[in-house]
Amino acid sequence: MKKISTIVLFQYLSLLVIMIGGFYGILLFKNNRNLQIITIFCMSVGYLIWGIAHHITEKTFHIKIVIEYTLLSTVVATLLIILLSMT
């Protein structure tokens, strides 16, 4: 079994903080749609930056990684905003 380094553990804990903080922000700003959208945008940017930093650390960084993280964060942010507009 491969041992997890403290750097990787810190990276995934920081991703968890970004996501939990974002979802908490969405719930906290339930009465203000604009702040919810800003929170979703911040989560997406945080995820994108986290992904790039993670792959640079792992030495697996490539432009395809940037495109993948950008597309995924854009799609998820769009879906969350659509779901918010339905409520």
Contacts in CASP RR format, 6 or more apart in sequence:
PFRMAT RR
TARGET T0000
AUTHOR 0000-0000-0000
METHOD contacts of the structure
MODEL  1
MKKISTIVLFQYLSLLVIMIGGFYGILLFKNNRNLQIITIFCMSVGYLIW
GIAHHITEKTFHIKIVIEYTLLSTVVATLLIILLSMT
7 57 0 8 1.000
8 57 0 8 1.000
8 58 0 8 1.000
11 50 0 8 1.000
11 53 0 8 1.000
11 54 0 8 1.000
11 57 0 8 1.000
14 50 0 8 1.000
15 47 0 8 1.000
15 50 0 8 1.000
15 54 0 8 1.000
18 43 0 8 1.000
18 46 0 8 1.000
18 47 0 8 1.000
18 50 0 8 1.000
19 43 0 8 1.000
19 47 0 8 1.000
21 43 0 8 1.000
22 39 0 8 1.000
22 40 0 8 1.000
22 42 0 8 1.000
22 43 0 8 1.000
25 35 0 8 1.000
25 36 0 8 1.000
25 39 0 8 1.000
26 36 0 8 1.000
26 39 0 8 1.000
26 40 0 8 1.000
26 80 0 8 1.000
26 84 0 8 1.000
29 35 0 8 1.000
29 36 0 8 1.000
29 39 0 8 1.000
30 36 0 8 1.000
33 84 0 8 1.000
33 85 0 8 1.000
36 84 0 8 1.000
37 81 0 8 1.000
37 84 0 8 1.000
40 77 0 8 1.000
40 80 0 8 1.000
40 81 0 8 1.000
40 84 0 8 1.000
41 77 0 8 1.000
43 77 0 8 1.000
44 73 0 8 1.000
44 74 0 8 1.000
44 76 0 8 1.000
44 77 0 8 1.000
45 73 0 8 1.000
47 69 0 8 1.000
47 72 0 8 1.000
47 73 0 8 1.000
48 66 0 8 1.000
48 69 0 8 1.000
48 70 0 8 1.000
48 73 0 8 1.000
51 65 0 8 1.000
51 69 0 8 1.000
52 61 0 8 1.000
52 65 0 8 1.000
52 66 0 8 1.000
52 69 0 8 1.000
55 61 0 8 1.000
55 62 0 8 1.000
55 65 0 8 1.000
END
